[in-house]
Amino acid sequence: MRTSPAIRRKLISVAAVSATLLTVATASVAVAQEPAPQEAAVPAAQTEAAPGTPAERLIVGYKSGAAEAKSNKAADADAATKGKEAGEKLDFRRRLGTGAALVDLGENLTKRDVADVVAEYRADPQVAYVVPDRLNTPQADPNDTDYAKQWDLFEATAGMNVPAAWPTSTGSGVTVAVIDTGYVAHSDLAANIVGGYDFIADTAVSVDGDGRDSNPADPGDWYNANECGSGIPASNSSWHGTHVAGTIAAVTNNSKGMAGIAYGAKISPVRVLGKCGGYDSDIIDAITWASGGTVSGVPANSNVAKVINMSLGGDGACTSATQSAINAAVNRGTTIAVAAGNDNDNVANHSPGNCNNVISVAATNRTGAKASYSNYGSLVDISAPGGQTSTGTANGIYSTLNSGTRTPSTESYAYYQGTSMATPHIAGLAALMKSAKSSLTPAQIESAIKSNARALPGSCSGGCGAGLADAAKTVQAVAGGTSTGTTFSSSSAVSIPDAGSAVESPITVSGRSGNAPSALQVAVDITHTYRGDLVIDLVAPDGSTYRLKSSSSSDSADNVNTTYSVNASGETANGTWKLRVQDTAAQDTGRLNSWSLTF
């Protein structure tokens, strides 16, 4: 009986799945509420040239004794035969330097079509391997000349793992309002600056000769000794808002200066700080306007921000007035990142870092410990690099600035330290997240940043929030690490030797897209008469390990029959996962009966 190519493909797929389950005997696949056939035999990674893109060519390696390993004619004939079986037209293209054959799959194939062809090759005992001809893209560091100075973005010890987030998101489509001293012109920022506003009503503070207007330019915030209070020494202009803005969204890959965390985002400079600081009333109006609210006498905002950065603060409790403005902004969908403060004190004593509905940010130094000046406490939500120049200037945070001591002069760059520098790291991360998934609410953004943070590499007494923010892990989690309820399981029993080497049980996950969820459920059923002997690890497809259970000499109970929750959002879902079990002490044996992964 003749069958159509489409039907034949379906039959081959089912046969391939059955063959895999019988010969490999590693995993049975149960898919919740998904009756359609699954290509469990061929992981998606073996059907794609790039994530989500079906392969157009396959690289086929034949065993040395096969005729196809040396004869192009035989390889071409084999491709034609396998294509006919899969219902596709295949063509041998050429021989690679390694001796492998490059096979063209034709046009408009789906991942399932490719999987059928791969299954045909995999079923041939003369084939050593078959892999997609994958598309590679440049993975170089940004070409910004001072990028090497930005340890806070990339260093393994205490950096925020930003470069690994860029393939997923650069912040495109998101506006970040920097509520600060305004903006002084800088060529490494200019392309990412959009309209803002000057909210300073008091001319003694604004020092620009007028009150509120649509020009957020920073004229300088210098002051003389005692001008801002008895005993307060003189200070040069800080250009603080420009430094903050550079960390968030400096133009990147422009062969100059530095790289911004969310370099695809736009910055709206909103001026509230001038000589000696800024008033709550101006800050409240700035929060309202930046988030799309209405302020009397001020034109409507045409660049509504979905993220606000406030690297500012004062003493005392969060006032009802400030809290009201924050709540309204968050209700409009704007995430607000706020500096915890630089007093080495509990943030509960400092506003707006102690307000509700904000992400309160503490600062870490280059070793990953709490910076000596940073505030702390239970109200801190997260930590980010803030630098500490007392241990060396280059241990600060490098960003855009101006060389003028009072009024603007030439553009420059400089190292600063402070929770003011830590906060834009989180604002930039929030922009990356919002760009990757526009439906995220402020609460979801805060939750994801916290749940994907890593343990602080250094010490912190008093409370530094959920840990050190991890940009790549967080962005990947929100971009594609959601739970679907799909379960993959293995019921192949594996004996656990007494005080012996670790044993492993594999499960092949396929048909998923993106990363694993932040709450991957790992169900384990082990029979053992002294479970304290056991160490259990989950091994991701790339070899990363997640400790599920450590050994304990005091845990004498029998068996392990439980479900662990693992934050695996940094891992690609498809591939072979393993459960690794080792008995670390003598006198008891056991058996891994079954285990499963629920996505």
VEXVEXTOR-263802 format. One line per field, with one value per residue (C-alpha): residue number from 1; residue in three letters; z, x, y. Coordinates in steps of 0.1 Angstrom, whole numbers, plus 2048, in hexadecimal, padded with zeros to 3 digits. Last residue first. Example, Ala and Ser with C-alpha at 12.3 -4.5 7.8 and 13.67 -1.06 7.14 Angstrom:
2
num = c(2, 1);
residu = c(Ser, Ala);
zz = c(847, 84E);
xx = c(889, 87B);
yy = c(7F5, 7D3);
END
This chain:
599
num = c(599, 598, 597, 596, 595, 594, 593, 592, 591, 590, 589, 588, 587, 586, 585, 584, 583, 582, 581, 580, 579, 578, 577, 576, 575, 574, 573, 572, 571, 570, 569, 568, 567, 566, 565, 564, 563, 562, 561, 560, 559, 558, 557, 556, 555, 554, 553, 552, 551, 550, 549, 548, 547, 546, 545, 544, 543, 542, 541, 540, 539, 538, 537, 536, 535, 534, 533, 532, 531, 530, 529, 528, 527, 526, 525, 524, 523, 522, 521, 520, 519, 518, 517, 516, 515, 514, 513, 512, 511, 510, 509, 508, 507, 506, 505, 504, 503, 502, 501, 500, 499, 498, 497, 496, 495, 494, 493, 492, 491, 490, 489, 488, 487, 486, 485, 484, 483, 482, 481, 480, 479, 478, 477, 476, 475, 474, 473, 472, 471, 470, 469, 468, 467, 466, 465, 464, 463, 462, 461, 460, 459, 458, 457, 456, 455, 454, 453, 452, 451, 450, 449, 448, 447, 446, 445, 444, 443, 442, 441, 440, 439, 438, 437, 436, 435, 434, 433, 432, 431, 430, 429, 428, 427, 426, 425, 424, 423, 422, 421, 420, 419, 418, 417, 416, 415, 414, 413, 412, 411, 410, 409, 408, 407, 406, 405, 404, 403, 402, 401, 400, 399, 398, 397, 396, 395, 394, 393, 392, 391, 390, 389, 388, 387, 386, 385, 384, 383, 382, 381, 380, 379, 378, 377, 376, 375, 374, 373, 372, 371, 370, 369, 368, 367, 366, 365, 364, 363, 362, 361, 360, 359, 358, 357, 356, 355, 354, 353, 352, 351, 350, 349, 348, 347, 346, 345, 344, 343, 342, 341, 340, 339, 338, 337, 336, 335, 334, 333, 332, 331, 330, 329, 328, 327, 326, 325, 324, 323, 322, 321, 320, 319, 318, 317, 316, 315, 314, 313, 312, 311, 310, 309, 308, 307, 306, 305, 304, 303, 302, 301, 300, 299, 298, 297, 296, 295, 294, 293, 292, 291, 290, 289, 288, 287, 286, 285, 284, 283, 282, 281, 280, 279, 278, 277, 276, 275, 274, 273, 272, 271, 270, 269, 268, 267, 266, 265, 264, 263, 262, 261, 260, 259, 258, 257, 256, 255, 254, 253, 252, 251, 250, 249, 248, 247, 246, 245, 244, 243, 242, 241, 240, 239, 238, 237, 236, 235, 234, 233, 232, 231, 230, 229, 228, 227, 226, 225, 224, 223, 222, 221, 220, 219, 218, 217, 216, 215, 214, 213, 212, 211, 210, 209, 208, 207, 206, 205, 204, 203, 202, 201, 200, 199, 198, 197, 196, 195, 194, 193, 192, 191, 190, 189, 188, 187, 186, 185, 184, 183, 182, 181, 180, 179, 178, 177, 176, 175, 174, 173, 172, 171, 170, 169, 168, 167, 166, 165, 164, 163, 162, 161, 160, 159, 158, 157, 156, 155, 154, 153, 152, 151, 150, 149, 148, 147, 146, 145, 144, 143, 142, 141, 140, 139, 138, 137, 136, 135, 134, 133, 132, 131, 130, 129, 128, 127, 126, 125, 124, 123, 122, 121, 120, 119, 118, 117, 116, 115, 114, 113, 112, 111, 110, 109, 108, 107, 106, 105, 104, 103, 102, 101, 100, 99, 98, 97, 96, 95, 94, 93, 92, 91, 90, 89, 88, 87, 86, 85, 84, 83, 82, 81, 80, 79, 78, 77, 76, 75, 74, 73, 72, 71, 70, 69, 68, 67, 66, 65, 64, 63, 62, 61, 60, 59, 58, 57, 56, 55, 54, 53, 52, 51, 50, 49, 48, 47, 46, 45, 44, 43, 42, 41, 40, 39, 38, 37, 36, 35, 34, 33, 32, 31, 30, 29, 28, 27, 26, 25, 24, 23, 22, 21, 20, 19, 18, 17, 16, 15, 14, 13, 12, 11, 10, 9, 8, 7, 6, 5, 4, 3, 2, 1);
residu = c(Phe, Thr, Leu, Ser, Trp, Ser, Asn, Leu, Arg, Gly, Thr, Asp, Gln, Ala, Ala, Thr, Asp, Gln, Val, Arg, Leu, Lys, Trp, Thr, Gly, Asn, Ala, Thr, Glu, Gly, Ser, Ala, Asn, Val, Ser, Tyr, Thr, Thr, Asn, Val, Asn, Asp, Ala, Ser, Asp, Ser, Ser, Ser, Ser, Ser, Lys, Leu, Arg, Tyr, Thr, Ser, Gly, Asp, Pro, Ala, Val, Leu, Asp, Ile, Val, Leu, Asp, Gly, Arg, Tyr, Thr, His, Thr, Ile, Asp, Val, Ala, Val, Gln, Leu, Ala, Ser, Pro, Ala, Asn, Gly, Ser, Arg, Gly, Ser, Val, Thr, Ile, Pro, Ser, Glu, Val, Ala, Ser, Gly, Ala, Asp, Pro, Ile, Ser, Val, Ala, Ser, Ser, Ser, Ser, Phe, Thr, Thr, Gly, Thr, Ser, Thr, Gly, Gly, Ala, Val, Ala, Gln, Val, Thr, Lys, Ala, Ala, Asp, Ala, Leu, Gly, Ala, Gly, Cys, Gly, Gly, Ser, Cys, Ser, Gly, Pro, Leu, Ala, Arg, Ala, Asn, Ser, Lys, Ile, Ala, Ser, Glu, Ile, Gln, Ala, Pro, Thr, Leu, Ser, Ser, Lys, Ala, Ser, Lys, Met, Leu, Ala, Ala, Leu, Gly, Ala, Ile, His, Pro, Thr, Ala, Met, Ser, Thr, Gly, Gln, Tyr, Tyr, Ala, Tyr, Ser, Glu, Thr, Ser, Pro, Thr, Arg, Thr, Gly, Ser, Asn, Leu, Thr, Ser, Tyr, Ile, Gly, Asn, Ala, Thr, Gly, Thr, Ser, Thr, Gln, Gly, Gly, Pro, Ala, Ser, Ile, Asp, Val, Leu, Ser, Gly, Tyr, Asn, Ser, Tyr, Ser, Ala, Lys, Ala, Gly, Thr, Arg, Asn, Thr, Ala, Ala, Val, Ser, Ile, Val, Asn, Asn, Cys, Asn, Gly, Pro, Ser, His, Asn, Ala, Val, Asn, Asp, Asn, Asp, Asn, Gly, Ala, Ala, Val, Ala, Ile, Thr, Thr, Gly, Arg, Asn, Val, Ala, Ala, Asn, Ile, Ala, Ser, Gln, Thr, Ala, Ser, Thr, Cys, Ala, Gly, Asp, Gly, Gly, Leu, Ser, Met, Asn, Ile, Val, Lys, Ala, Val, Asn, Ser, Asn, Ala, Pro, Val, Gly, Ser, Val, Thr, Gly, Gly, Ser, Ala, Trp, Thr, Ile, Ala, Asp, Ile, Ile, Asp, Ser, Asp, Tyr, Gly, Gly, Cys, Lys, Gly, Leu, Val, Arg, Val, Pro, Ser, Ile, Lys, Ala, Gly, Tyr, Ala, Ile, Gly, Ala, Met, Gly, Lys, Ser, Asn, Asn, Thr, Val, Ala, Ala, Ile, Thr, Gly, Ala, Val, His, Thr, Gly, His, Trp, Ser, Ser, Asn, Ser, Ala, Pro, Ile, Gly, Ser, Gly, Cys, Glu, Asn, Ala, Asn, Tyr, Trp, Asp, Gly, Pro, Asp, Ala, Pro, Asn, Ser, Asp, Arg, Gly, Asp, Gly, Asp, Val, Ser, Val, Ala, Thr, Asp, Ala, Ile, Phe, Asp, Tyr, Gly, Gly, Val, Ile, Asn, Ala, Ala, Leu, Asp, Ser, His, Ala, Val, Tyr, Gly, Thr, Asp, Ile, Val, Ala, Val, Thr, Val, Gly, Ser, Gly, Thr, Ser, Thr, Pro, Trp, Ala, Ala, Pro, Val, Asn, Met, Gly, Ala, Thr, Ala, Glu, Phe, Leu, Asp, Trp, Gln, Lys, Ala, Tyr, Asp, Thr, Asp, Asn, Pro, Asp, Ala, Gln, Pro, Thr, Asn, Leu, Arg, Asp, Pro, Val, Val, Tyr, Ala, Val, Gln, Pro, Asp, Ala, Arg, Tyr, Glu, Ala, Val, Val, Asp, Ala, Val, Asp, Arg, Lys, Thr, Leu, Asn, Glu, Gly, Leu, Asp, Val, Leu, Ala, Ala, Gly, Thr, Gly, Leu, Arg, Arg, Arg, Phe, Asp, Leu, Lys, Glu, Gly, Ala, Glu, Lys, Gly, Lys, Thr, Ala, Ala, Asp, Ala, Asp, Ala, Ala, Lys, Asn, Ser, Lys, Ala, Glu, Ala, Ala, Gly, Ser, Lys, Tyr, Gly, Val, Ile, Leu, Arg, Glu, Ala, Pro, Thr, Gly, Pro, Ala, Ala, Glu, Thr, Gln, Ala, Ala, Pro, Val, Ala, Ala, Glu, Gln, Pro, Ala, Pro, Glu, Gln, Ala, Val, Ala, Val, Ser, Ala, Thr, Ala, Val, Thr, Leu, Leu, Thr, Ala, Ser, Val, Ala, Ala, Val, Ser, Ile, Leu, Lys, Arg, Arg, Ile, Ala, Pro, Ser, Thr, Arg, Met);
zz = c(94C, 960, 962, 96D, 982, 986, 99B, 9A5, 9B9, 9DA, 9EE, A12, A27, A1B, A15, 9F8, 9E3, 9C3, 9AD, 98D, 97B, 958, 93E, 919, 902, 8FF, 91B, 916, 939, 94B, 957, 96A, 98C, 99B, 9AF, 9BE, 9C0, 9D9, 9DF, 9ED, A01, A25, A43, A52, A4C, A66, A50, A35, A10, 9FA, 9E6, 9C6, 9BC, 999, 980, 95F, 945, 927, 926, 94B, 967, 985, 9A4, 9C0, 9DD, 9F1, A12, A26, A14, A2A, A1E, 9FA, 9E0, 9CA, 9B9, 9AE, 99F, 991, 98C, 978, 98B, 977, 957, 93D, 921, 8FE, 8EA, 8F4, 8DC, 8EB, 90D, 90F, 932, 93F, 95E, 96E, 988, 99F, 9A9, 9C8, 9ED, 9E7, 9C2, 9B6, 99F, 982, 97A, 959, 961, 950, 94D, 938, 944, 934, 94D, 938, 94E, 941, 938, 917, 919, 93E, 948, 92D, 939, 95E, 956, 940, 958, 978, 996, 9B5, 9D3, 9DD, 9F3, A02, A27, A47, A41, A1E, A14, 9F1, 9D3, 9DA, 9D1, 9AE, 9A4, 98E, 9A8, 9B1, 98D, 984, 9A2, 99B, 976, 97F, 997, 97E, 965, 947, 927, 913, 915, 908, 908, 92B, 936, 927, 935, 958, 954, 94C, 96B, 97F, 974, 977, 99D, 9A4, 999, 9B1, 9CB, 9C9, 9B7, 99A, 97F, 964, 93F, 92C, 918, 916, 92B, 93D, 95A, 97C, 97B, 957, 94B, 942, 949, 93A, 94D, 961, 981, 99C, 9A1, 988, 9A2, 9BA, 9DB, 9E7, 9C5, 9CF, 9B4, 9B1, 9A2, 9A9, 9C8, 9CA, 9DF, 9FC, A15, A2C, A32, A21, A19, A05, A10, A15, 9F5, 9FC, 9EF, 9CB, 9C9, 9B2, 9CB, 9D1, 9D3, 9E1, 9CB, 9D6, 9BB, 9C1, 9CA, 9EF, 9FA, A0E, 9F2, 9EE, A0A, A24, A47, A3C, A27, A45, A46, A34, A29, A03, 9FA, 9EF, 9CC, 9BB, 99D, 992, 97A, 966, 95E, 965, 987, 98E, 987, 99D, 9BA, 9B7, 9B8, 9D6, 9E8, 9E3, 9F2, A0E, A18, A18, A3A, A42, A31, A0C, 9EB, 9C7, 9AC, 99F, 97F, 96F, 957, 940, 937, 924, 908, 8FB, 91E, 920, 924, 947, 957, 96D, 96E, 95D, 95F, 944, 959, 955, 95E, 980, 98A, 981, 994, 9B3, 9AE, 9AC, 9CC, 9DD, 9D9, 9C9, 9D2, 9DD, 9BB, 9A2, 9A4, 993, 96E, 959, 93F, 928, 91E, 901, 900, 8E8, 8FD, 91B, 92F, 91E, 90F, 913, 900, 8DA, 8BE, 8BB, 8C7, 8E3, 8E9, 90E, 91B, 940, 94C, 937, 946, 969, 960, 94E, 96C, 983, 970, 992, 992, 9AA, 9CF, 9EC, A0F, A25, A47, A49, A2E, A08, A03, A1F, A06, 9E3, 9CC, 9AB, 99B, 976, 959, 953, 935, 93C, 925, 924, 93F, 964, 974, 965, 967, 964, 989, 98F, 9B5, 9BA, 99D, 9B0, 998, 98F, 978, 959, 93F, 928, 902, 8F5, 8FA, 8EA, 8CD, 8E5, 8FD, 8F1, 8E2, 903, 90A, 92F, 93C, 959, 97E, 986, 97C, 961, 94D, 93A, 919, 90B, 8E6, 8E4, 905, 8F7, 8FA, 8F3, 8E4, 8FD, 91D, 91C, 91B, 93D, 955, 972, 97B, 99E, 999, 974, 967, 94C, 953, 973, 965, 94D, 947, 92B, 918, 915, 8EF, 8E7, 8CF, 8E2, 8EB, 8CF, 8CA, 8A4, 897, 88F, 87A, 87F, 865, 878, 886, 87B, 88B, 886, 86A, 85E, 877, 866, 87F, 885, 860, 85E, 87F, 872, 853, 869, 880, 863, 859, 87E, 87E, 860, 83D, 826, 80E, 806, 81F, 811, 81E, 827, 82A, 845, 83A, 853, 837, 82D, 80F, 7FA, 7F2, 7F5, 7ED, 800, 7F3, 80F, 818, 833, 821, 801, 812, 821, 7FE, 7EE, 809, 806, 7E1, 7E6, 801, 7E9, 7CD, 7E4, 7ED, 80B, 82B, 816, 810, 835, 847, 857, 867, 856, 861, 855, 856, 850, 83C, 83C, 862, 870, 882, 8A5, 8B5, 898, 87E, 890, 88E, 8A6, 8C0, 8BE, 8CD, 8B6, 8C5, 8DA, 8BB, 8CB, 8BC, 8C5, 8E4, 8F9, 91A, 92E, 91A, 926, 919, 922, 927, 926, 915, 8F9, 8E2, 8EA, 8F1, 8D3, 8BC, 8C7, 8C0, 89E, 895, 89F, 889, 86C, 86D, 86D, 850, 83C, 841, 834, 817, 80C, 810, 7F7, 800);
xx = c(854, 850, 86F, 86D, 87D, 87A, 885, 8A8, 8B4, 8C6, 8E2, 8EC, 90B, 924, 923, 922, 906, 905, 8E8, 8E9, 8C8, 8CF, 8C1, 8C5, 8BB, 8A0, 899, 8B7, 8C4, 8C5, 8A1, 8AA, 89E, 898, 87A, 87E, 863, 865, 869, 88B, 88D, 892, 89A, 8BD, 8C3, 8DE, 8FD, 8F0, 8F7, 8EC, 8CC, 8C1, 8E2, 8DF, 8FA, 904, 90E, 8FF, 8E0, 8DA, 8E5, 8CE, 8E1, 8DA, 8F1, 8E6, 8F3, 8D9, 8BF, 8C7, 8B2, 8B0, 894, 894, 876, 87F, 869, 87C, 865, 875, 86C, 880, 874, 88A, 896, 889, 873, 869, 863, 87E, 88B, 8A0, 8A1, 8C0, 8C7, 8E9, 8FE, 918, 934, 932, 92B, 910, 907, 8E7, 8D4, 8C1, 89C, 88F, 870, 87B, 865, 85E, 841, 831, 820, 826, 83E, 84F, 874, 873, 87A, 873, 88D, 8A6, 8A6, 8AB, 8C7, 8D9, 8D6, 8E1, 8D9, 8EF, 8DB, 8B6, 8BA, 8DA, 8D1, 8E3, 905, 911, 92E, 93B, 92F, 90B, 8F5, 8E7, 8C8, 8AE, 892, 899, 89A, 87B, 867, 870, 866, 846, 83C, 843, 82D, 83B, 826, 843, 858, 87C, 87A, 86C, 888, 8A4, 894, 893, 8B8, 8C0, 8AD, 8BF, 8E2, 8D5, 8D1, 8F5, 904, 8EE, 8F5, 917, 938, 944, 95E, 961, 95A, 95D, 94A, 95A, 94E, 92D, 92C, 93C, 959, 954, 963, 941, 935, 92E, 934, 94D, 941, 95C, 977, 98D, 992, 9A2, 997, 987, 975, 95A, 942, 91D, 917, 8F4, 8E1, 8BC, 89D, 8A9, 88D, 89B, 8BA, 8D8, 8E7, 907, 926, 93C, 931, 920, 936, 939, 95E, 95B, 945, 91F, 904, 8E1, 8C2, 89E, 886, 867, 843, 848, 85E, 87E, 896, 882, 88B, 8A4, 8A1, 894, 8B3, 8C6, 8E7, 908, 8FD, 8FE, 8DA, 8C2, 8C1, 8A0, 893, 86F, 85C, 841, 820, 807, 800, 825, 823, 805, 816, 835, 822, 80E, 82E, 83E, 820, 81C, 83F, 85A, 86A, 889, 8A9, 8AE, 8B2, 8BD, 8C6, 8A2, 8A0, 87D, 873, 855, 85B, 842, 853, 838, 832, 814, 81D, 823, 80D, 7FB, 80C, 7FA, 807, 81B, 836, 84E, 833, 82A, 84E, 858, 83C, 846, 86A, 862, 84D, 867, 881, 8A3, 8C7, 8E0, 8E2, 8CD, 8B9, 897, 8A0, 88F, 8A6, 893, 8AB, 8A4, 8A9, 8BF, 8DE, 8CD, 8ED, 900, 923, 940, 955, 95A, 957, 931, 929, 913, 902, 900, 8DF, 8DD, 900, 902, 8E2, 8F0, 90F, 8FA, 8E3, 901, 911, 922, 929, 946, 940, 947, 947, 928, 92F, 910, 8F8, 8F5, 909, 921, 93E, 934, 91D, 91F, 8FF, 907, 8F2, 8E2, 8CB, 8A7, 897, 871, 86C, 868, 879, 892, 8B5, 8C7, 8D1, 8B5, 8B8, 8B6, 89D, 884, 86D, 884, 870, 886, 878, 881, 882, 896, 8BB, 8C8, 8DC, 8EB, 8FA, 91E, 91E, 918, 903, 8FC, 8DC, 8C5, 8CF, 8B9, 899, 8A7, 888, 88E, 87D, 878, 875, 897, 8A5, 8C2, 8B1, 8B8, 8DB, 8E2, 8DC, 8FE, 90F, 8FF, 90C, 909, 92E, 93A, 950, 94B, 953, 93B, 926, 935, 958, 951, 975, 97A, 95D, 973, 977, 953, 956, 93D, 949, 948, 92D, 92A, 90E, 90E, 8F4, 8F2, 8F6, 8E0, 8F0, 8F2, 90A, 91C, 905, 90B, 8F1, 8D5, 8BA, 8CA, 8C9, 8A3, 89D, 8AF, 898, 879, 887, 88C, 867, 85E, 873, 860, 86E, 869, 886, 89D, 8AE, 8D1, 8EA, 90E, 922, 93D, 961, 970, 977, 953, 945, 92C, 907, 8F5, 8D1, 8B1, 88D, 875, 85B, 870, 876, 87D, 895, 8A7, 8AC, 8B7, 8D0, 8DE, 8E2, 8F5, 90B, 912, 91B, 931, 944, 95B, 945, 927, 937, 935, 954, 95E, 93C, 929, 927, 909, 908, 8E4, 8D7, 8B9, 8B5, 894, 896, 888, 8AB, 8C4, 8CB, 8B1, 8A8, 8C1, 8BA, 895, 89E, 898, 88A, 870, 85F, 83D, 81C, 7FE, 7EA, 7F8, 7E5, 803, 81F, 82C, 84D, 85D, 882, 8A2, 89C, 8B4, 8A9, 884, 87C, 890, 87F, 85D, 865, 873, 854, 83E, 852, 853, 82D, 829, 841, 82F, 80E, 81D, 830, 80F, 80C, 80E, 800);
yy = c(8DA, 8BB, 8A5, 881, 866, 840, 823, 82E, 810, 80C, 7FD, 802, 7F9, 813, 838, 850, 841, 855, 860, 874, 87D, 886, 89E, 898, 8B5, 8CE, 8E7, 8FE, 907, 928, 924, 905, 911, 8EF, 8E3, 8C0, 8A6, 889, 864, 85E, 83E, 834, 84B, 84D, 872, 87A, 872, 88A, 888, 8A5, 8A6, 8B8, 8C7, 8D7, 8CE, 8DE, 8C5, 8D7, 8C0, 8C7, 8AF, 8AC, 8A1, 889, 880, 862, 853, 866, 850, 832, 814, 81F, 81E, 83D, 84F, 872, 88E, 8AC, 8CA, 8E7, 907, 922, 911, 901, 916, 91D, 905, 8E2, 8C5, 8B0, 8A5, 885, 876, 866, 851, 854, 840, 84E, 838, 822, 822, 808, 806, 818, 801, 812, 80C, 819, 82C, 84D, 86B, 88A, 8A0, 8BE, 8D5, 8F4, 908, 927, 92B, 93D, 962, 967, 94D, 957, 97B, 970, 958, 970, 98E, 97D, 993, 98D, 980, 97F, 99E, 9AB, 9A6, 9B1, 9A2, 99C, 986, 97E, 96A, 975, 957, 958, 96B, 95A, 95B, 980, 98D, 978, 985, 9AA, 9A6, 994, 9AF, 9CA, 9B8, 9A4, 9A6, 9B4, 994, 998, 9BE, 9BE, 9A7, 9BC, 9DB, 9CC, 9C2, 9E7, 9F3, 9D8, 9E4, A07, A01, 9F6, A17, A2C, A11, A21, A22, A37, A31, A4B, A52, A73, A8D, AAF, ACD, AD1, AE9, AE4, ACC, AC4, AA3, A93, A70, A4E, A2E, A18, A09, A08, 9EE, A00, A1C, A03, 9F4, A15, A16, 9FE, 9F3, 9F3, 9D1, 9C4, 9B8, 9B0, 9B7, 9CB, 9D0, 9B5, 9CA, 9DA, 9FC, 9FC, A0E, 9F0, 9E0, 9BF, 9A3, 998, 99C, 9BB, 9CC, 9C8, 9E2, 9DF, 9E4, 9EA, 9DF, 9F4, 9EC, 9F6, A12, A0C, A16, A36, A3E, A35, A27, A05, A03, 9F8, A0A, A0A, A2E, A2A, A25, A09, A18, A14, A00, A08, 9F2, A04, 9F2, A0E, 9FE, A02, A27, A2B, A18, A2D, A4E, A42, A37, A59, A6B, A51, A57, A3C, A3F, A53, A5E, A67, A56, A56, A3D, A3C, A28, A25, A09, A07, A2B, A40, A53, A6B, A78, A90, AB5, AC2, ADC, AC3, AA1, A84, A60, A4E, A3D, A5A, A74, A64, A5C, A7F, A8E, A7B, A85, AAA, AA8, A93, AAF, AAD, AAE, AC9, ADA, AC6, AA5, AA0, A9E, A83, A74, A5C, A41, A29, A03, 9EF, 9F4, 9E3, 9DD, 9F9, 9F4, A0C, A24, A21, A08, A0D, 9EA, 9F8, A1A, A20, A12, A0A, A10, A30, A3E, A3C, A4F, A69, A6D, A73, A8F, A94, AB9, AC2, AC2, AD9, ACC, AC8, AD6, AEB, AE2, AE2, B02, AF9, AF5, AFF, AEC, AD9, ACA, AD0, ADE, ABC, ABE, AB2, ACC, ACA, AE4, AE8, B06, B1E, B2B, B0A, B09, AEF, AEF, B15, B16, B01, AEE, AD2, ABB, ABD, AA6, A89, A84, A66, A5D, A3D, A4D, A66, A4D, A48, A6A, A7B, A9A, AA0, A8F, A96, A95, A77, A65, A4E, A43, A23, A1F, 9FB, 9F2, 9E0, 9D6, 9C2, 9A0, 97B, 97C, 998, 983, 971, 993, 99D, 983, 99B, 99D, 992, 973, 96B, 98E, 999, 9B8, 9C6, 9C1, 9DE, 9E9, 9D0, 9E2, A01, A00, 9F5, 9D8, 9C3, 9A0, 987, 96D, 96F, 958, 933, 921, 8FC, 8E1, 8C8, 8A9, 884, 86C, 84B, 83F, 81B, 80E, 822, 82C, 84D, 856, 84F, 861, 880, 880, 87E, 899, 8B0, 8AC, 8B3, 8D2, 8DE, 8DC, 8F9, 8F3, 8D6, 8C0, 8C3, 8A9, 8B1, 890, 88B, 884, 89C, 8B5, 8B5, 8A2, 8B4, 8BA, 899, 8A0, 898, 898, 891, 876, 868, 847, 859, 870, 853, 843, 864, 86A, 847, 84B, 86C, 85C, 83E, 856, 86A, 84B, 84B, 84A, 83F, 81D, 817, 809, 82A, 831, 84C, 870, 884, 8AA, 8B5, 8D2, 8EA, 8E9, 8F5, 917, 91A, 91C, 91C, 901, 8EC, 8C7, 8B8, 8D2, 8C9, 8A7, 889, 869, 87B, 889, 88B, 881, 898, 890, 8AD, 8B2, 8A8, 898, 877, 86B, 84A, 84D, 839, 819, 821, 805, 802, 827, 831, 818, 824, 848, 83F, 82B, 848, 860, 848, 845, 86A, 86F, 854, 866, 886, 875, 864, 83F, 823, 800);
END
